[in-house]
Amino acid sequence: MLSKLKDYYGDHFTISSSRPEHYYWFADQEGKRFGIAKSAVTSDELCLLNSLFSQEAEVPLSQQQIFWKNVLEGNPSEKEAGTSFRFIHFFLKSPLSDQEAEAFMEAVSGIFPSEVTVLFINAHYGVLIEPKTDEAKELPYDQVKSVLTGDFYTDLDLFLGMWLQDYEPAAEQFKLERELFSSVRPFLPPQEVYSREDLVPYLLLTQMDKPAHHYISQLIPDELFDDRDLIQSIKVFLECNMNLSMAAKKLYIHRNSLQYRVDKFIERTGIDVKQFKPAVAVYHALISRERANR
């Protein structure tokens, strides 16, 4: 019987899961426990399964997962944390199977030097809860992403939340970070890891009305957008902290070629993008135009 159920439900059938809350759990006459994804079961099928098998309670999460699940739901058992912590949100481009999810959790445990809790919120989104350690340096999170994407053949976005010291505001902060990142995610440039400062320009622009967007985007003359190489070069130059060598390397052009393009932009617009305030204004104008064209 179980083999037939496995054939019928395919990947939606499992005997163990790191995301037990996503499954209905049953036991056959021999006491063998199995789960079927809730998303794959119709109401009629659920009635039939209940008549054939005894329905079981959810497979319990670990104590640490239960603790953090309660924190994220706004029901912390403690108000003050023993150590600072933050949420590292991960957004999967394609869902993981249960076997892959288990391996994902093992890989995370092997990468981080301290105990990290992993919670899958849904098939495409989850969170790592990272405690702050005494390490002087942060983990190279870009390498963390490379390891995870390389092992599981799926791309993901990592967003580093802010450090917190108390459990009480954690649920609200968790929800805010998730919603803010999700709101600007379609407009963010591809990169390994995102932090709060990466979101700021896009968050500001999402709060503006159309006249304000138009006013900002008109900082750069329309005809300059016909020169795609020039516009892309200026954007990369600004994203590389106005470092010519770094930007030229990223653009795969000679440093002198980039210097020529920067000088050309300054000459055509009268805006010196090598200075902080003009650079900020131009960057906002560029992403405002990008957002309008999507």
C-alpha positions as CSV (number, residue, x, y, z in Angstrom):
1,M,0.0,0.0,0.0
2,L,2.7,2.5,1.0
3,S,4.6,1.8,-2.3
4,K,1.5,2.6,-4.2
5,L,1.0,5.8,-2.3
6,K,4.6,6.7,-2.9
7,D,4.2,6.1,-6.7
8,Y,1.0,8.2,-6.7
9,Y,2.2,11.2,-4.7
10,G,5.8,11.1,-5.8
11,D,8.0,13.8,-4.1
12,H,5.0,14.8,-2.0
13,F,5.3,11.5,-0.1
14,T,8.0,11.2,2.7
15,I,8.9,9.3,5.9
16,S,10.7,12.2,7.4
17,S,10.9,16.0,6.9
18,S,12.7,19.1,8.1
19,R,9.4,20.8,7.5
20,P,6.9,18.6,9.2
21,E,4.2,21.2,9.5
22,H,3.7,21.1,5.7
23,Y,2.5,17.4,5.9
24,Y,-0.3,15.3,7.0
25,W,1.1,12.4,9.0
26,F,-0.3,8.8,9.1
27,A,0.7,5.3,10.3
28,D,-0.2,2.0,8.7
29,Q,-1.3,-1.2,10.5
30,E,2.4,-2.1,11.1
31,G,3.0,1.3,12.7
32,K,5.1,2.6,9.8
33,R,4.9,6.4,9.8
34,F,4.7,8.5,6.6
35,G,3.7,12.0,5.5
36,I,2.0,13.5,2.5
37,A,2.3,17.1,1.6
38,K,-0.8,19.1,2.5
39,S,-0.6,21.0,-0.8
40,A,-1.0,17.7,-2.7
41,V,-4.0,16.3,-0.8
42,T,-7.6,17.1,-1.7
43,S,-10.3,17.1,0.9
44,D,-11.7,13.8,-0.5
45,E,-8.3,12.2,-0.5
46,L,-7.8,13.3,3.1
47,C,-11.0,11.6,4.1
48,L,-10.0,8.4,2.3
49,L,-6.5,8.4,3.9
50,N,-8.1,8.9,7.4
51,S,-10.3,5.9,6.8
52,L,-7.4,3.7,5.8
53,F,-4.7,4.9,8.2
54,S,-4.5,6.4,11.6
55,Q,-3.6,10.1,11.5
56,E,-0.6,11.0,13.6
57,A,0.4,14.3,15.2
58,E,3.1,16.4,13.4
59,V,6.6,15.1,13.7
60,P,8.0,17.4,16.4
61,L,10.6,20.1,15.6
62,S,13.8,20.3,17.6
63,Q,13.5,22.2,20.9
64,Q,15.6,25.0,19.3
65,Q,13.3,25.2,16.3
66,I,10.2,25.2,18.5
67,F,11.7,28.0,20.6
68,W,12.4,30.2,17.6
69,K,9.0,29.3,16.0
70,N,7.4,30.7,19.1
71,V,9.6,33.8,19.0
72,L,8.7,34.5,15.3
73,E,5.0,34.1,16.2
74,G,5.3,36.7,18.9
75,N,5.2,34.3,21.9
76,P,8.8,34.2,23.3
77,S,9.3,32.3,26.5
78,E,12.0,34.8,27.4
79,K,12.3,38.6,26.9
80,E,16.0,39.1,27.0
81,A,18.5,37.1,24.9
82,G,21.6,35.6,26.3
83,T,23.5,36.8,23.2
84,S,22.7,39.0,20.3
85,F,21.2,37.4,17.2
86,R,19.9,38.2,13.8
87,F,17.8,36.8,11.0
88,I,19.4,35.8,7.7
89,H,16.5,35.5,5.3
90,F,16.9,33.1,2.4
91,F,14.7,33.2,-0.7
92,L,14.9,30.1,-3.0
93,K,14.4,30.5,-6.7
94,S,13.1,26.9,-6.8
95,P,11.8,24.7,-3.9
96,L,14.0,22.0,-2.3
97,S,12.8,18.4,-1.9
98,D,12.7,17.0,1.6
99,Q,16.0,15.2,1.1
100,E,17.6,18.4,-0.2
101,A,16.1,20.4,2.7
102,E,17.7,18.0,5.2
103,A,21.0,18.3,3.4
104,F,20.6,22.1,3.3
105,M,20.3,22.2,7.1
106,E,23.4,20.0,7.5
107,A,25.4,22.2,5.1
108,V,24.4,25.3,7.1
109,S,25.5,23.6,10.3
110,G,28.8,22.8,8.8
111,I,29.4,26.4,7.5
112,F,28.6,28.4,10.5
113,P,31.0,28.2,13.5
114,S,28.2,28.5,16.1
115,E,24.8,26.9,16.4
116,V,22.5,28.2,13.8
117,T,18.8,27.4,13.7
118,V,17.1,26.9,10.3
119,L,13.4,27.3,9.8
120,F,11.6,26.8,6.5
121,I,8.6,29.1,6.4
122,N,7.4,27.8,3.1
123,A,8.7,26.1,0.0
124,H,10.5,29.2,-1.3
125,Y,11.5,31.0,1.9
126,G,13.1,30.4,5.2
127,V,15.3,32.0,7.8
128,L,18.6,31.2,9.6
129,I,18.8,32.5,13.1
130,E,22.5,33.4,13.7
131,P,23.8,34.0,17.2
132,K,26.6,36.6,17.5
133,T,30.0,35.1,18.4
134,D,33.2,36.5,19.7
135,E,34.8,36.2,16.3
136,A,36.4,39.4,15.2
137,K,35.4,38.8,11.6
138,E,32.1,38.1,10.0
139,L,31.6,35.0,7.9
140,P,32.2,35.5,4.2
141,Y,28.6,35.3,3.3
142,D,29.2,35.4,-0.4
143,Q,31.1,32.1,0.0
144,V,28.2,30.7,2.1
145,K,25.9,31.4,-0.8
146,S,28.3,29.8,-3.3
147,V,28.5,26.6,-1.3
148,L,24.7,26.4,-0.8
149,T,23.8,27.1,-4.5
150,G,26.6,24.9,-5.7
151,D,25.5,21.9,-3.6
152,F,21.7,22.2,-4.4
153,Y,21.6,23.5,-7.9
154,T,19.2,26.3,-7.1
155,D,19.9,30.0,-6.8
156,L,18.9,31.9,-3.7
157,D,19.0,35.4,-2.3
158,L,20.5,36.1,1.1
159,F,19.4,39.1,3.2
160,L,21.3,39.9,6.4
161,G,19.0,41.4,9.0
162,M,20.0,43.7,11.9
163,W,21.4,42.4,15.2
164,L,18.9,42.2,18.1
165,Q,19.4,41.8,21.8
166,D,15.8,41.0,23.0
167,Y,13.3,38.4,21.9
168,E,10.3,40.6,22.5
169,P,10.6,42.8,19.3
170,A,12.0,39.9,17.2
171,A,8.7,38.9,15.6
172,E,7.9,42.4,14.4
173,Q,11.5,42.9,13.2
174,F,11.4,39.5,11.4
175,K,8.1,40.4,9.6
176,L,9.3,43.9,8.7
177,E,12.6,42.7,7.2
178,R,10.9,40.0,5.2
179,E,8.3,42.4,3.8
180,L,10.7,45.2,3.0
181,F,13.1,42.9,1.2
182,S,10.3,41.2,-0.7
183,S,8.9,44.6,-1.8
184,V,12.2,45.7,-3.5
185,R,13.6,42.3,-4.4
186,P,12.4,42.6,-8.1
187,F,14.4,45.8,-8.5
188,L,17.7,44.9,-6.8
189,P,20.8,44.3,-8.9
190,P,22.1,40.7,-8.8
191,Q,24.7,40.2,-6.1
192,E,25.8,37.5,-3.6
193,V,24.4,38.9,-0.4
194,Y,22.2,41.9,0.5
195,S,22.3,44.1,3.6
196,R,20.1,46.9,4.9
197,E,22.1,49.6,3.1
198,D,21.5,47.9,-0.3
199,L,17.7,48.3,0.2
200,V,17.7,52.0,1.2
201,P,17.6,53.6,-2.3
202,Y,14.9,51.2,-3.5
203,L,12.8,51.6,-0.3
204,L,13.0,55.4,-0.7
205,L,11.9,55.2,-4.4
206,T,9.0,52.9,-3.7
207,Q,7.5,55.6,-1.4
208,M,7.6,58.3,-4.1
209,D,4.8,59.3,-6.5
210,K,5.3,59.4,-10.2
211,P,6.1,63.2,-10.4
212,A,8.9,62.7,-7.9
213,H,10.3,59.7,-9.9
214,H,10.2,61.8,-13.0
215,Y,11.9,64.7,-11.4
216,I,14.7,62.5,-10.1
217,S,15.2,60.5,-13.3
218,Q,15.4,63.7,-15.4
219,L,18.6,64.6,-13.6
220,I,20.2,62.6,-16.4
221,P,19.4,63.8,-20.0
222,D,17.3,61.3,-21.9
223,E,19.7,61.1,-24.8
224,L,22.4,59.7,-22.6
225,F,20.3,56.5,-22.0
226,D,20.8,55.7,-25.7
227,D,24.5,55.0,-24.8
228,R,23.9,51.8,-22.8
229,D,27.6,51.2,-22.2
230,L,28.1,54.7,-20.7
231,I,25.1,54.3,-18.4
232,Q,26.0,50.8,-17.3
233,S,29.6,51.9,-16.7
234,I,28.5,54.8,-14.5
235,K,26.2,52.6,-12.5
236,V,28.9,50.0,-11.9
237,F,31.4,52.7,-11.0
238,L,29.0,54.1,-8.3
239,E,28.2,50.6,-7.0
240,C,32.0,50.0,-6.7
241,N,32.3,53.0,-4.4
242,M,33.7,55.1,-7.2
243,N,36.8,52.9,-7.4
244,L,37.9,52.9,-11.0
245,S,40.1,49.8,-10.8
246,M,37.4,47.7,-9.2
247,A,34.7,48.9,-11.5
248,A,36.8,48.4,-14.7
249,K,37.6,44.8,-13.6
250,K,33.9,44.1,-13.1
251,L,33.1,45.6,-16.5
252,Y,35.9,43.8,-18.2
253,I,37.4,46.9,-19.6
254,H,40.6,48.8,-19.2
255,R,40.8,51.3,-16.4
256,N,41.6,54.1,-18.9
257,S,38.4,53.3,-20.9
258,L,36.3,53.6,-17.8
259,Q,38.0,56.9,-16.9
260,Y,37.1,58.2,-20.3
261,R,33.5,57.2,-19.8
262,V,33.3,58.9,-16.4
263,D,34.8,62.0,-17.8
264,K,32.4,61.9,-20.7
265,F,29.4,61.6,-18.4
266,I,30.6,64.6,-16.3
267,E,31.1,66.7,-19.4
268,R,27.7,65.8,-20.8
269,T,25.7,66.3,-17.6
270,G,27.8,68.8,-15.6
271,I,27.5,66.4,-12.6
272,D,30.8,65.3,-11.0
273,V,30.0,61.7,-10.0
274,K,33.4,61.4,-8.4
275,Q,32.0,63.5,-5.5
276,F,29.7,61.9,-2.8
277,K,26.5,64.0,-3.0
278,P,26.4,64.2,-6.9
279,A,27.1,60.4,-7.0
280,V,24.2,59.6,-4.6
281,A,21.9,61.8,-6.7
282,V,22.9,60.1,-10.0
283,Y,22.6,56.7,-8.5
284,H,19.0,57.4,-7.4
285,A,18.3,58.8,-10.9
286,L,19.6,55.6,-12.5
287,I,17.6,53.2,-10.4
288,S,14.5,55.4,-10.7
289,R,14.7,55.1,-14.5
290,E,15.3,51.4,-14.2
291,R,12.3,50.9,-12.0
292,A,10.1,53.0,-14.4
293,N,11.1,50.8,-17.3
294,R,10.1,47.5,-15.6
